[in-house]
Amino acid sequence: MSTTPATRLAPTGAPLHWLTDALEYAGDYFQRSVLFADIMRRRGNQYLDHLRHGQPPVLTFSYDILLDGREIDPPTNFYLARIRDRRTPSPSRPSDGKEKRHPLIPAASPKASTRPMIIIDPRAGHGPGIGGAKRDSEIGMALDQGYPVYVILFKTRPLAGQTLDHVQLAMARFVETVRDRHPQAGNPAIIGNCQAGWAAALLGAVRPDITGPIVMNGAPLSYWAGVKGKHPMRYKGGLTGGVWQAALWGDLGNGMFDGAHLVAGFEDLNPANTLWNKHYHLWANVDTEADRYLEFERWWNGYYLLTAEEIHFIVDQLFVGNRAQRGQLVMNDQRVDLKAMKGPIVVFASHGDNITPPQQALNWIPAEWGSVDEIRRRQQTIVYMVHGTIGHLGIFVSAGVSRKEHREIIASIDLIDYLSPGLYEMVISDDDDGRRQVRFEAREMADILAMDDDDDDQIAFGTAEALSNYNDRVYRRLVRPWVKAAVNEATAETLRQLHPMRTSRYGFSDLNPWMAPVVHLADEVKKQRRSVSPDNPFLAVEKIISDSLSKSLDFFRDCRDRAIESWFYAIFDHPWMQAIANDETNDGAAETPECLAGGLAEVDHGGFADAVVRIMVALTHADSGTRRRSLAAYDGLAGRDVRLKDVQGSTLSEMIKKQSGIMKSAPEAALSALPCLLPSRADRQKAMAIATALMVREPDADAQVIRMRDAIAAVMGI
């Protein structure tokens, strides 16, 4: 039986034994180093090969292109594709999405009434496809459940002069195309990851007529929000002077902004992982980690471009200006009102996300609606879910998250429309028998705001915005003409190729003649590979040194982040800076309140179908939370009586919202009015029988549901 590393570190009194351990470790150290260098070489070659093929999407699934954004007006570098089936590509796949694939189980053919899914990956420095780069992914989960799946993809280089207004028009055209392909299914559901999440929300606010449910995964819309001492990324724009720096890099790129700058910014957030942890993990597990590492790096090393106009809009209007949340954002000459979204909204965030923390993903909800009553008044349904630990990329990359959270979100996407309007938290739990249960717990705005510390920092961010505007005007008038005069496409491409994110890739490829010996050494090492014993004391020392280096880099990061935060508030909370800042406010146009559907005037209006739905709504929301299986019961309503045959789809959804409004406004009056809706005793008995058969499943029915059933029966005298 082998001893533990701690035991082997103790003196043994056997020098020969120590010498044997040292020689064994030295041999393994050399072999791991050679294999690690070979993986770096393969990474560089993979990067160059990806470039030669035009940096295609990293999708695992085959697809067909339906609409090319370059062929519509205004043209963009986006295009719409349909995922063909659940097939996995061959390892040596070409990258046009039409290559021969190794077949797996074919996807089930969706019904004509099945709502289509549109999945959009972020355009934030990297390329598309990460939402379907694995079998266990958002695309895979949607295909498993029989949904027709579409993806909105984009090319590496945008068209000259392309703006986010143009992109929004193209996305609207794509959504219309998908909707027209499924005329019986209702508006498509849109799943947006990171940047694509806020882009989908803005589209839903401007075009609520074509968008269905919108799922936002790790997507920021409250760009100033965060907790002091935890989320330093939000301060960087202020300390660098605002949007002028993005404008400068766009001009140096001859009108194109290099996505490698964004990727470098992400890596800078966690220097321990960037500089040491991920490489040490690969080196320490070099025999098993190569494929996983290279698979991820294929996407991570694909740097895409944005136009100077696009990056200026993103930084100025959203990140520094926070204008989406403040109701000041204008796209295509239309003010973007996030409250105008009609379909259900699902927000998925994580406490482990240091790029889009939960505050940035959720705080726009209380900022926009103010109260849950306002959400109900506008007949909106908002569901959020907060993971405890997963990081930003893991939200839409992790296979474990896909198998659990994304599977359940997609399984609930149609049923959420049956929830009464309001704010809910989606809770996933496992029963003792291993079955997964999903509940929708009613929440208040205070539950979201409790994740934040305070709103005092909003003043400092407003000051930073004013300084950004001033610096941008100075740059545009005094510096930009000189920069543009000195730049052409040759200089711009040279700067891009000299970016450290690129040189560190192709510098280890076969382009480097010093890497030639590594190929032959790696082949020999693989033939003679002999791993070090797990209880070797020198291996234990190695891990101690690695942990020390990692903790040192974490300490540096914490000190740096605290310094950034301190400097930010020292500058922008200073009265002199605030006096310089422009304190103009824009409260937006006064809004005319919308009437709550189903008010007291309609409490005794309706017929058999209205009464059945009202009873079901009362039973659904009788207990503390709403079970997903209770929402699924609504789907069985249409076949229970000839008077209910049309109560399905959007008709059912609108009826649920109406009856929910009545129940919320006056629950006692709503129940007391049921005999008015059902004058016949036979109809009362049948309505009660239908509702209870669908909603009350004894013996596991909640006690509150049973009490509500008995109360309704007493009111109707049956």
HELIX and SHEET records of a PDB file:
HELIX    1   1 PRO A    5  ARG A    8  1                                   4    
HELIX    2   2 PRO A   15  ARG A   52  1                                  38    
HELIX    3   3 GLY A   69  GLU A   71  5                                   3    
HELIX    4   4 ILE A  130  GLY A  132  5                                   3    
HELIX    5   5 GLU A  138  ASP A  144  1                                   7    
HELIX    6   6 LEU A  164  ARG A  181  1                                  18    
HELIX    7   7 GLN A  195  VAL A  206  1                                  12    
HELIX    8   8 PRO A  232  TYR A  235  5                                   4    
HELIX    9   9 LYS A  236  LEU A  239  1                                   4    
HELIX   10  10 TRP A  244  LEU A  252  1                                   9    
HELIX   11  11 GLY A  259  ASP A  268  1                                  10    
HELIX   12  12 PRO A  271  ALA A  272  1                                   2    
HELIX   13  13 ASN A  273  ASN A  277  3                                   5    
HELIX   14  14 LYS A  278  ALA A  284  1                                   7    
HELIX   15  15 ALA A  290  TRP A  300  1                                  11    
HELIX   16  16 ALA A  308  PHE A  313  1                                   6    
HELIX   17  17 ILE A  314  VAL A  320  3                                   7    
HELIX   18  18 LEU A  338  ALA A  340  5                                   3    
HELIX   19  19 PRO A  358  LEU A  362  1                                   5    
HELIX   20  20 TRP A  364  TRP A  369  1                                   6    
HELIX   21  21 VAL A  372  ARG A  377  1                                   6    
HELIX   22  22 HIS A  392  VAL A  397  1                                   6    
HELIX   23  23 ALA A  399  VAL A  401  1                                   3    
HELIX   24  24 SER A  402  HIS A  406  3                                   5    
HELIX   25  25 ARG A  407  SER A  412  1                                   6    
HELIX   26  26 LEU A  415  TYR A  418  5                                   4    
HELIX   27  27 MET A  445  LEU A  449  1                                   5    
HELIX   28  28 ASP A  457  VAL A  474  1                                  18    
HELIX   29  29 TYR A  475  VAL A  479  3                                   5    
HELIX   30  30 ARG A  480  ALA A  486  1                                   7    
HELIX   31  31 GLU A  489  GLN A  497  1                                   9    
HELIX   32  32 PRO A  500  TYR A  506  1                                   7    
HELIX   33  33 PRO A  513  MET A  515  5                                   3    
HELIX   34  34 ALA A  516  LYS A  527  1                                  12    
HELIX   35  35 PRO A  537  PHE A  572  1                                  36    
HELIX   36  36 PRO A  575  ILE A  580  1                                   6    
HELIX   37  37 LEU A  600  GLU A  602  5                                   3    
HELIX   38  38 PHE A  608  THR A  620  1                                  13    
HELIX   39  39 ARG A  628  ALA A  632  1                                   5    
HELIX   40  40 ALA A  633  GLY A  636  5                                   4    
HELIX   41  41 VAL A  642  LEU A  644  5                                   3    
HELIX   42  42 GLY A  649  SER A  665  1                                  17    
HELIX   43  43 PRO A  667  SER A  672  1                                   6    
HELIX   44  44 LEU A  674  LEU A  677  1                                   4    
HELIX   45  45 ARG A  681  MET A  695  1                                  15    
HELIX   46  46 ALA A  703  MET A  716  1                                  14    
SHEET    1   A11 TYR A  63  ASP A  68  0                                        
SHEET    2   A11 PHE A  78  ILE A  83 -1                                        
SHEET    3   A11 VAL A 149  PHE A 154 -1                                        
SHEET    4   A11 MET A 117  ILE A 120  1                                        
SHEET    5   A11 ALA A 189  ASN A 193  1                                        
SHEET    6   A11 ILE A 214  ASN A 217  1                                        
SHEET    7   A11 ILE A 345  SER A 350  1                                        
SHEET    8   A11 THR A 381  HIS A 387  1                                        
SHEET    9   A11 GLY A 422  ASP A 430  1                                        
SHEET   10   A11 ARG A 436  ALA A 442 -1                                        
SHEET   11   A11 GLY A 625  ARG A 627 -1                                        
SHEET    1   B 2 THR A  88  PRO A  89  0                                        
SHEET    2   B 2 ARG A 101  HIS A 102 -1                                        
SHEET    1   C 2 MET A 256  ASP A 258  0                                        
SHEET    2   C 2 LEU A 305  THR A 307 -1                                        
SHEET    1   D 2 VAL A 330  MET A 331  0                                        
SHEET    2   D 2 GLN A 334  ARG A 335 -1                                        
END                                                                             
